[in-house]
């Protein structure tokens, strides 16, 4: 793929788009000088493939219009000053030579620092450029549309440009995936990959090891609609996300041990399938044979692996998992392998485009939501209710997307029924609650595949 400077857009300085002009004016008011460039990274919606990227399996997201936009002025002070047009996000400044990321307080500026630190460490920058930055974000926070990862990606792109470096899109995605882990979230790479690799008009099948993206042309006749449940929870402020990562890792080790594999080296459920050389359907059969539905205690896991509790805690469990006493392995593995199969089937249907493609895709989305709700336990009553409402008012398929116990649904709706669908869902979900009513206009919207991250420079 081309180096990222190929994705620089020159703009007419005397006639900037309204949003950039507004950001420029606010930047001048804040810092007393004009920005030298702007960087944009989009959010994303995952059409199918929930919570399987960190297990090594392909996912199928698309970029959305909502994004993180940052106006930037490189400076010579070796200080980075961060400001946000949303006054609820406080200003922050720090030396670029002493980046400290607080995992216990996932405040907005720490996500910027993740991207900054990732680029600095990749290039070994001993004298990095300072920056004044003003941020404007349109991705609803805690919505499951990847606002935090978009900020990490945008910060990485900003740091790359300010320091005069170039990277491919794939390299940028991989660096930002690793650097977001500074905040304590063990993500798998989907969010960062689609933010950089997205192209307008097409969803992407994102595969890992090595990272690659394949166009997926969505069938005509349907529109994807995002609906925010308005339930907020920051994934980095909870242990739910990292517990699931660990449960998948432990399931990997027990499955590997049962099949005589070198289980100590196995980290992802995908690795087990690869080593055994079997299909996803066969892996589901193995899960049924090897794992039991009842939760596993740490003592039982130790017996299965033939190790001590001390070894489990020091060699396998991460630091923030030391106090967790039970893990659900059967349910997590069953979800991952079945969801991975649904992703491949979704891509196949899009490629072959049979006459009943929309119905087939809709059924896969429904199955995905049931698995997320019952096997992965990452839904919540509000999301379940919102899925039911969307299906009731004409969605062919609907499912949750994003983080735990909060966020959005994504629904596939016949285009000719879109307006009626939006009206009915708005009334049934948002207008029954005064608090939701205040945010409804930003919470329910149709979307289509958008473009990936860009740099804008005034000509």
NUFIDREN-221461 format. One record per residue (C-alpha): x, y, z; residue number from 1. Coordinates in steps of 0.25 Angstrom, whole numbers. Example, Ala and Ser with C-alpha at 12.3 -4.5 7.8 and 13.67 -1.06 7.14 Angstrom:
BEGIN
<kelo <49; -18; 31>; 1>
<kelo <55; -4; 29>; 2>
END
This chain:
BEGIN
<kelo <0; 0; 0>; 1>
<kelo <5; 14; -2>; 2>
<kelo <11; 22; 8>; 3>
<kelo <2; 31; 16>; 4>
<kelo <5; 44; 10>; 5>
<kelo <-2; 39; -3>; 6>
<kelo <-14; 41; 6>; 7>
<kelo <-12; 56; 7>; 8>
<kelo <-23; 65; 2>; 9>
<kelo <-20; 79; -2>; 10>
<kelo <-31; 89; 1>; 11>
<kelo <-34; 103; -4>; 12>
<kelo <-29; 112; 7>; 13>
<kelo <-39; 123; 4>; 14>
<kelo <-51; 114; 4>; 15>
<kelo <-49; 103; 14>; 16>
<kelo <-61; 94; 17>; 17>
<kelo <-70; 99; 28>; 18>
<kelo <-65; 90; 39>; 19>
<kelo <-50; 92; 36>; 20>
<kelo <-52; 107; 35>; 21>
<kelo <-59; 107; 49>; 22>
<kelo <-48; 98; 55>; 23>
<kelo <-38; 107; 49>; 24>
<kelo <-44; 120; 55>; 25>
<kelo <-45; 113; 69>; 26>
<kelo <-31; 108; 68>; 27>
<kelo <-26; 123; 65>; 28>
<kelo <-35; 128; 77>; 29>
<kelo <-29; 117; 86>; 30>
<kelo <-14; 117; 82>; 31>
<kelo <-12; 131; 75>; 32>
<kelo <-7; 125; 62>; 33>
<kelo <-13; 116; 50>; 34>
<kelo <-12; 101; 49>; 35>
<kelo <-3; 96; 38>; 36>
<kelo <-11; 83; 35>; 37>
<kelo <-23; 75; 39>; 38>
<kelo <-24; 60; 42>; 39>
<kelo <-37; 52; 41>; 40>
<kelo <-39; 37; 46>; 41>
<kelo <-53; 31; 44>; 42>
<kelo <-61; 23; 54>; 43>
<kelo <-67; 10; 50>; 44>
<kelo <-78; 0; 50>; 45>
<kelo <-76; -15; 51>; 46>
<kelo <-86; -22; 42>; 47>
<kelo <-83; -35; 47>; 48>
<kelo <-71; -42; 54>; 49>
<kelo <-73; -37; 69>; 50>
<kelo <-61; -40; 79>; 51>
<kelo <-53; -49; 70>; 52>
<kelo <-42; -40; 65>; 53>
<kelo <-34; -42; 77>; 54>
<kelo <-36; -57; 75>; 55>
<kelo <-29; -56; 62>; 56>
<kelo <-42; -57; 53>; 57>
<kelo <-46; -48; 42>; 58>
<kelo <-57; -37; 44>; 59>
<kelo <-66; -29; 34>; 60>
<kelo <-67; -14; 38>; 61>
<kelo <-68; -1; 30>; 62>
<kelo <-64; 13; 33>; 63>
<kelo <-75; 23; 36>; 64>
<kelo <-76; 38; 34>; 65>
<kelo <-75; 41; 49>; 66>
<kelo <-60; 44; 52>; 67>
<kelo <-49; 50; 60>; 68>
<kelo <-43; 63; 54>; 69>
<kelo <-31; 70; 59>; 70>
<kelo <-25; 83; 55>; 71>
<kelo <-10; 83; 57>; 72>
<kelo <2; 93; 58>; 73>
<kelo <16; 87; 60>; 74>
<kelo <24; 96; 70>; 75>
<kelo <38; 96; 75>; 76>
<kelo <35; 95; 90>; 77>
<kelo <35; 80; 91>; 78>
<kelo <22; 82; 98>; 79>
<kelo <8; 76; 93>; 80>
<kelo <-4; 84; 97>; 81>
<kelo <-17; 78; 95>; 82>
<kelo <-31; 84; 95>; 83>
<kelo <-45; 80; 91>; 84>
<kelo <-56; 88; 85>; 85>
<kelo <-65; 81; 95>; 86>
<kelo <-63; 88; 108>; 87>
<kelo <-66; 76; 116>; 88>
<kelo <-52; 70; 112>; 89>
<kelo <-42; 78; 120>; 90>
<kelo <-29; 84; 113>; 91>
<kelo <-16; 76; 115>; 92>
<kelo <-2; 78; 113>; 93>
<kelo <11; 70; 115>; 94>
<kelo <25; 69; 110>; 95>
<kelo <27; 60; 98>; 96>
<kelo <39; 54; 104>; 97>
<kelo <32; 49; 116>; 98>
<kelo <19; 42; 112>; 99>
<kelo <11; 37; 124>; 100>
<kelo <-2; 29; 121>; 101>
<kelo <-11; 26; 133>; 102>
<kelo <-18; 13; 132>; 103>
<kelo <-27; 16; 144>; 104>
<kelo <-33; 28; 138>; 105>
<kelo <-36; 26; 123>; 106>
<kelo <-38; 41; 121>; 107>
<kelo <-39; 46; 106>; 108>
<kelo <-25; 52; 106>; 109>
<kelo <-19; 38; 109>; 110>
<kelo <-24; 32; 96>; 111>
<kelo <-17; 43; 89>; 112>
<kelo <-4; 40; 96>; 113>
<kelo <-5; 25; 92>; 114>
<kelo <-4; 29; 78>; 115>
<kelo <7; 39; 80>; 116>
<kelo <15; 29; 88>; 117>
<kelo <13; 18; 78>; 118>
<kelo <19; 26; 67>; 119>
<kelo <30; 32; 75>; 120>
<kelo <35; 18; 80>; 121>
<kelo <33; 12; 66>; 122>
<kelo <43; 22; 60>; 123>
<kelo <51; 24; 73>; 124>
<kelo <49; 39; 73>; 125>
<kelo <59; 45; 82>; 126>
<kelo <55; 59; 79>; 127>
<kelo <40; 59; 75>; 128>
<kelo <33; 71; 70>; 129>
<kelo <24; 78; 80>; 130>
<kelo <10; 81; 76>; 131>
<kelo <-3; 90; 78>; 132>
<kelo <-15; 82; 75>; 133>
<kelo <-30; 85; 75>; 134>
<kelo <-39; 73; 74>; 135>
<kelo <-54; 72; 69>; 136>
<kelo <-61; 59; 70>; 137>
<kelo <-74; 54; 65>; 138>
<kelo <-74; 40; 69>; 139>
<kelo <-84; 38; 81>; 140>
<kelo <-75; 34; 93>; 141>
<kelo <-77; 20; 99>; 142>
<kelo <-86; 16; 87>; 143>
<kelo <-78; 5; 81>; 144>
<kelo <-74; 12; 69>; 145>
<kelo <-59; 13; 72>; 146>
<kelo <-58; 27; 77>; 147>
<kelo <-46; 24; 86>; 148>
<kelo <-38; 16; 75>; 149>
<kelo <-41; 27; 65>; 150>
<kelo <-35; 37; 74>; 151>
<kelo <-22; 28; 76>; 152>
<kelo <-22; 26; 60>; 153>
<kelo <-23; 41; 58>; 154>
<kelo <-12; 44; 68>; 155>
<kelo <-3; 34; 62>; 156>
<kelo <-5; 41; 48>; 157>
<kelo <-3; 55; 54>; 158>
<kelo <10; 51; 61>; 159>
<kelo <14; 44; 48>; 160>
<kelo <12; 56; 40>; 161>
<kelo <17; 66; 50>; 162>
<kelo <30; 59; 50>; 163>
<kelo <32; 57; 35>; 164>
<kelo <31; 42; 35>; 165>
<kelo <24; 33; 26>; 166>
<kelo <17; 19; 27>; 167>
<kelo <8; 10; 20>; 168>
<kelo <-6; 9; 24>; 169>
<kelo <-4; -5; 29>; 170>
<kelo <8; -1; 37>; 171>
<kelo <0; 11; 43>; 172>
<kelo <-11; 1; 47>; 173>
<kelo <-2; -9; 54>; 174>
<kelo <5; 2; 62>; 175>
<kelo <-8; 8; 66>; 176>
<kelo <-14; -5; 70>; 177>
<kelo <-2; -8; 79>; 178>
<kelo <-1; 6; 85>; 179>
<kelo <-15; 6; 89>; 180>
<kelo <-12; -5; 99>; 181>
<kelo <-4; 5; 107>; 182>
<kelo <-18; 9; 112>; 183>
<kelo <-20; -5; 117>; 184>
<kelo <-30; -10; 107>; 185>
<kelo <-26; -23; 100>; 186>
<kelo <-32; -20; 86>; 187>
<kelo <-30; -28; 74>; 188>
<kelo <-28; -18; 63>; 189>
<kelo <-41; -17; 56>; 190>
<kelo <-44; -3; 59>; 191>
<kelo <-30; 3; 56>; 192>
<kelo <-30; -5; 43>; 193>
<kelo <-43; -1; 37>; 194>
<kelo <-40; 14; 41>; 195>
<kelo <-28; 14; 32>; 196>
<kelo <-31; 4; 21>; 197>
<kelo <-46; 8; 19>; 198>
<kelo <-50; 12; 5>; 199>
<kelo <-63; 19; 1>; 200>
<kelo <-74; 11; -4>; 201>
<kelo <-69; -3; 1>; 202>
<kelo <-69; -10; 14>; 203>
<kelo <-56; -18; 17>; 204>
<kelo <-53; -32; 21>; 205>
<kelo <-41; -30; 31>; 206>
<kelo <-32; -42; 33>; 207>
<kelo <-20; -43; 43>; 208>
<kelo <-6; -49; 43>; 209>
<kelo <-3; -43; 33>; 210>
<kelo <-12; -31; 33>; 211>
<kelo <-20; -30; 20>; 212>
<kelo <-33; -24; 15>; 213>
<kelo <-42; -29; 4>; 214>
<kelo <-54; -21; -2>; 215>
<kelo <-68; -26; 2>; 216>
<kelo <-78; -20; -7>; 217>
<kelo <-91; -19; 0>; 218>
<kelo <-104; -23; -7>; 219>
<kelo <-113; -12; -13>; 220>
<kelo <-127; -10; -7>; 221>
<kelo <-124; -9; 7>; 222>
<kelo <-118; 2; 16>; 223>
<kelo <-110; 0; 29>; 224>
<kelo <-116; 8; 41>; 225>
<kelo <-109; 11; 54>; 226>
<kelo <-117; 13; 67>; 227>
<kelo <-110; 17; 80>; 228>
<kelo <-116; 10; 92>; 229>
<kelo <-111; 23; 100>; 230>
<kelo <-105; 14; 111>; 231>
<kelo <-91; 18; 113>; 232>
<kelo <-80; 10; 119>; 233>
<kelo <-65; 12; 116>; 234>
<kelo <-59; -1; 113>; 235>
<kelo <-45; 3; 118>; 236>
<kelo <-51; 6; 131>; 237>
<kelo <-57; -8; 133>; 238>
<kelo <-51; -22; 134>; 239>
<kelo <-62; -28; 125>; 240>
<kelo <-54; -27; 112>; 241>
<kelo <-41; -32; 118>; 242>
<kelo <-48; -43; 125>; 243>
<kelo <-54; -48; 111>; 244>
<kelo <-40; -47; 105>; 245>
<kelo <-34; -56; 116>; 246>
<kelo <-46; -66; 116>; 247>
<kelo <-43; -68; 101>; 248>
<kelo <-28; -70; 104>; 249>
<kelo <-31; -80; 115>; 250>
<kelo <-41; -87; 106>; 251>
<kelo <-29; -87; 95>; 252>
<kelo <-20; -94; 105>; 253>
<kelo <-30; -105; 110>; 254>
<kelo <-34; -108; 96>; 255>
<kelo <-19; -109; 92>; 256>
<kelo <-15; -118; 103>; 257>
<kelo <-27; -127; 100>; 258>
<kelo <-22; -129; 86>; 259>
<kelo <-7; -131; 90>; 260>
<kelo <-3; -117; 85>; 261>
<kelo <8; -109; 91>; 262>
<kelo <-2; -101; 99>; 263>
<kelo <8; -92; 106>; 264>
<kelo <11; -85; 93>; 265>
<kelo <-4; -84; 88>; 266>
<kelo <-11; -71; 91>; 267>
<kelo <-23; -70; 81>; 268>
<kelo <-34; -79; 78>; 269>
<kelo <-31; -77; 63>; 270>
<kelo <-17; -83; 66>; 271>
<kelo <-24; -96; 71>; 272>
<kelo <-32; -98; 58>; 273>
<kelo <-19; -95; 49>; 274>
<kelo <-11; -105; 57>; 275>
<kelo <-21; -116; 56>; 276>
<kelo <-25; -112; 41>; 277>
<kelo <-40; -114; 43>; 278>
<kelo <-52; -106; 39>; 279>
<kelo <-59; -96; 48>; 280>
<kelo <-71; -106; 49>; 281>
<kelo <-61; -117; 54>; 282>
<kelo <-56; -107; 64>; 283>
<kelo <-70; -105; 70>; 284>
<kelo <-71; -120; 71>; 285>
<kelo <-58; -121; 79>; 286>
<kelo <-63; -110; 88>; 287>
<kelo <-75; -118; 91>; 288>
<kelo <-66; -130; 94>; 289>
<kelo <-55; -123; 102>; 290>
<kelo <-61; -112; 110>; 291>
<kelo <-73; -112; 119>; 292>
<kelo <-83; -100; 121>; 293>
<kelo <-81; -99; 136>; 294>
<kelo <-71; -88; 139>; 295>
<kelo <-57; -92; 142>; 296>
<kelo <-50; -89; 155>; 297>
<kelo <-36; -85; 155>; 298>
<kelo <-33; -98; 163>; 299>
<kelo <-40; -106; 152>; 300>
<kelo <-32; -99; 141>; 301>
<kelo <-19; -103; 148>; 302>
<kelo <-23; -117; 149>; 303>
<kelo <-27; -118; 134>; 304>
<kelo <-13; -111; 130>; 305>
<kelo <-5; -119; 141>; 306>
<kelo <1; -106; 147>; 307>
<kelo <0; -99; 160>; 308>
<kelo <-8; -87; 164>; 309>
<kelo <4; -79; 165>; 310>
<kelo <8; -82; 151>; 311>
<kelo <-5; -79; 146>; 312>
<kelo <-5; -65; 152>; 313>
<kelo <9; -62; 148>; 314>
<kelo <10; -68; 134>; 315>
<kelo <-4; -67; 128>; 316>
<kelo <-13; -58; 136>; 317>
<kelo <-11; -43; 133>; 318>
<kelo <-8; -34; 145>; 319>
<kelo <-23; -29; 145>; 320>
<kelo <-28; -43; 145>; 321>
<kelo <-22; -48; 158>; 322>
<kelo <-34; -46; 166>; 323>
<kelo <-44; -53; 156>; 324>
<kelo <-48; -67; 162>; 325>
<kelo <-57; -73; 151>; 326>
<kelo <-56; -73; 136>; 327>
<kelo <-67; -77; 125>; 328>
<kelo <-59; -84; 114>; 329>
<kelo <-69; -92; 107>; 330>
<kelo <-78; -81; 104>; 331>
<kelo <-67; -71; 99>; 332>
<kelo <-61; -82; 90>; 333>
<kelo <-74; -86; 84>; 334>
<kelo <-77; -71; 81>; 335>
<kelo <-64; -69; 75>; 336>
<kelo <-64; -81; 66>; 337>
<kelo <-79; -79; 61>; 338>
<kelo <-77; -64; 59>; 339>
<kelo <-64; -66; 51>; 340>
<kelo <-73; -75; 42>; 341>
<kelo <-84; -65; 41>; 342>
<kelo <-73; -55; 36>; 343>
<kelo <-69; -64; 25>; 344>
<kelo <-83; -67; 21>; 345>
<kelo <-87; -52; 21>; 346>
<kelo <-75; -49; 11>; 347>
<kelo <-79; -61; 2>; 348>
<kelo <-93; -57; 1>; 349>
<kelo <-89; -42; -2>; 350>
<kelo <-80; -48; -13>; 351>
<kelo <-89; -58; -19>; 352>
<kelo <-101; -48; -18>; 353>
<kelo <-113; -59; -18>; 354>
<kelo <-127; -54; -20>; 355>
<kelo <-130; -55; -5>; 356>
<kelo <-117; -49; -1>; 357>
<kelo <-123; -39; 8>; 358>
<kelo <-131; -49; 16>; 359>
<kelo <-119; -58; 17>; 360>
<kelo <-110; -47; 22>; 361>
<kelo <-121; -43; 32>; 362>
<kelo <-122; -56; 38>; 363>
<kelo <-107; -56; 40>; 364>
<kelo <-108; -43; 48>; 365>
<kelo <-120; -49; 56>; 366>
<kelo <-111; -61; 60>; 367>
<kelo <-100; -52; 63>; 368>
<kelo <-108; -44; 73>; 369>
<kelo <-113; -56; 80>; 370>
<kelo <-99; -62; 81>; 371>
<kelo <-94; -49; 87>; 372>
<kelo <-105; -48; 97>; 373>
<kelo <-105; -63; 101>; 374>
<kelo <-91; -68; 99>; 375>
<kelo <-82; -56; 100>; 376>
<kelo <-91; -48; 110>; 377>
<kelo <-88; -34; 104>; 378>
<kelo <-102; -29; 102>; 379>
<kelo <-111; -22; 112>; 380>
<kelo <-127; -21; 113>; 381>
<kelo <-127; -7; 106>; 382>
<kelo <-119; -13; 94>; 383>
<kelo <-128; -25; 93>; 384>
<kelo <-140; -17; 94>; 385>
<kelo <-135; -8; 83>; 386>
<kelo <-132; -20; 74>; 387>
<kelo <-146; -25; 76>; 388>
<kelo <-152; -11; 72>; 389>
<kelo <-143; -10; 60>; 390>
<kelo <-148; -24; 55>; 391>
<kelo <-162; -21; 59>; 392>
<kelo <-162; -9; 50>; 393>
<kelo <-156; -15; 37>; 394>
<kelo <-141; -18; 39>; 395>
<kelo <-137; -30; 32>; 396>
<kelo <-126; -33; 42>; 397>
<kelo <-121; -25; 54>; 398>
<kelo <-110; -28; 65>; 399>
<kelo <-102; -20; 75>; 400>
<kelo <-89; -15; 71>; 401>
<kelo <-77; -10; 80>; 402>
<kelo <-74; -10; 94>; 403>
<kelo <-80; -17; 107>; 404>
<kelo <-94; -15; 112>; 405>
<kelo <-95; -2; 104>; 406>
<kelo <-94; 4; 91>; 407>
<kelo <-102; 3; 78>; 408>
<kelo <-109; -7; 69>; 409>
<kelo <-107; -8; 54>; 410>
<kelo <-119; -12; 46>; 411>
<kelo <-121; -15; 31>; 412>
<kelo <-133; -8; 26>; 413>
<kelo <-140; -9; 12>; 414>
<kelo <-137; 5; 6>; 415>
<kelo <-151; 7; 1>; 416>
<kelo <-156; 6; 16>; 417>
<kelo <-145; 14; 22>; 418>
<kelo <-152; 27; 26>; 419>
<kelo <-164; 19; 32>; 420>
<kelo <-154; 11; 40>; 421>
<kelo <-147; 23; 45>; 422>
<kelo <-160; 29; 49>; 423>
<kelo <-165; 17; 56>; 424>
<kelo <-152; 14; 64>; 425>
<kelo <-150; 28; 68>; 426>
<kelo <-164; 28; 74>; 427>
<kelo <-163; 14; 80>; 428>
<kelo <-150; 15; 87>; 429>
<kelo <-145; 30; 88>; 430>
<kelo <-158; 37; 90>; 431>
<kelo <-163; 29; 102>; 432>
<kelo <-152; 34; 111>; 433>
<kelo <-150; 49; 113>; 434>
<kelo <-135; 47; 115>; 435>
<kelo <-133; 40; 102>; 436>
<kelo <-142; 50; 95>; 437>
<kelo <-131; 60; 97>; 438>
<kelo <-121; 53; 89>; 439>
<kelo <-129; 45; 79>; 440>
<kelo <-125; 53; 67>; 441>
<kelo <-110; 48; 69>; 442>
<kelo <-114; 34; 72>; 443>
<kelo <-122; 29; 60>; 444>
<kelo <-116; 30; 46>; 445>
<kelo <-114; 23; 33>; 446>
<kelo <-100; 21; 29>; 447>
<kelo <-92; 15; 17>; 448>
<kelo <-77; 11; 15>; 449>
<kelo <-68; 23; 17>; 450>
<kelo <-54; 26; 14>; 451>
<kelo <-42; 24; 23>; 452>
<kelo <-32; 34; 31>; 453>
<kelo <-27; 46; 23>; 454>
<kelo <-18; 58; 25>; 455>
<kelo <-23; 72; 20>; 456>
<kelo <-14; 83; 16>; 457>
<kelo <-17; 97; 12>; 458>
<kelo <-12; 99; -2>; 459>
END
